[in-house]
Amino acid sequence: MGEAIPLTGRSAVVLALATLAGVIAFCWPLLVDTGAVLDDATVAPLVLGVVLLGVLAAVLVAFGEDGLDVRAVAMLGLLAAVGAVLRPLSAGAAGIETVFVLVILGGRVFGAGFGFVLGATTLFASALLTGGVGPWLPFQMLAASWVGLGAGLLPRLRRPGGWGEIAMLCGYGVVAALVFGLAMNLSFWPFTLGVGSDLSFVPGGELGENLRRFLTFTVVTSLGWDIGRAVTTVVGIVVIGPVALRLLRRTATRARFTPS
């Protein structure tokens, strides 16, 4: 099956390096020495650089290999714009968040490379639309790009568009929603609570103890929101998934991303 942004050898290496750098950006506080002073002010610009470099590199590699044309760019722009509009309308109480439905379905149909770029550009466009630009944005873009990337890497099924595929996407949506919440918590948790709290990060502390504190912090502060995000994603995939998959695949076929 063709892809809007083909995941060739070179683009796969680019995305793998961007992912590795992103994991380091999320997890580096767990590796600092005892007594280290943590400052997140310098981390966010570096993460933003990693995300943008990964997105640009994936797009440029696809252009260089004649794997990306104006139709793919137009589809990317359309889906990112729809996601940017949906996000401020749906992000509210109880973790209601529908944008991941779009990112997952887009990554599933148009491929892992497209999903990676779609996740990052959707969150970026949404932040510009709502004024939600801050040190959290690069981490959100990176985590969302992983959601789209993972959707594109899910195994192909013999009967695409059936309830077996919907069930698989729902299961993936639950995992993606919960992991997104964990990743976002990890991006700011080491810098927020200070010393003395049972939930605070201990610079240079044992990894197991810090992970225990982090998981406790997540359960206490954000698990309800993460579950709400997971439920919303599942409901969205069940309700619009069958129709959206058909429409997106028909568009992909007509645009010759996929065989007819």
Secondary structure, DSSP 4 states (H G I P E B T S, - for coil): ---SS---HHHHHHHHHHHHHHHHHHHGGGGPPTTPPP-GGGHHHHHHHHHHHHHHHHHHHHHHTT---HHHHHHHHHHHHHHHHHHHHH--GGG---HHHHHHHHHHHH-HHHHHHHHHHHHHHHHHHHT--STTHHHHHHHHHHHHHHHHHSPP-SSTTSHHHHHHHHHHHHHHHHHHHHHHHHHHHHHHS-TT-TTS--TT--HHHHHHHHHHHHHHHTHHHHHHHHHHHHHHHHHHHHHHHHHHHHHHHHTTSS--
